Amino acid sequence: MNLKETVSQVITVDGQVREPGLYPVIGRMTLMQAVARAKGTTEFAKLDDVVIFRTVQGQKMAGLYNLKAIRRGYYGDPEVFASDTVVVGDSAGRRLFKDGLQVLPLLTTPLILLLRK
């Protein structure tokens, strides 16, 4: 095996994972293992919006997966292959809710103070 073959045996894990990057594919690897290699999902990950991008015989393909459903055993954990790109989606609703919670005390404090006066 030469260096070029070794380097090309990687997948890309991106999106809402703790450590996005390139990860080596050694033997068989599943989607859940790929996400685990990237240290898992972030708090804003949209677990039902995980895409695997793959090129097969020059044709680009994409598969949409739901990590919650895989974890619950509703369907199998798909295998990922060298050169695949895994992208974990962003939950805008979760992000907005968290941002709202951070802003909420700032907004309610003046209102509470006004009601007490």
Secondary structure, 3 states (H helix, E strand, C coil): CCHHHHHHCEEEEEECECCCEEEECCCCEEHHHHHHHCCCECCCEEEEEEEEEEEECCEEEEEEECHHHHHCCCCCCCEECCCCEEEEEECHHHHHHHHHHHHHHHHHHHHHHHHHC
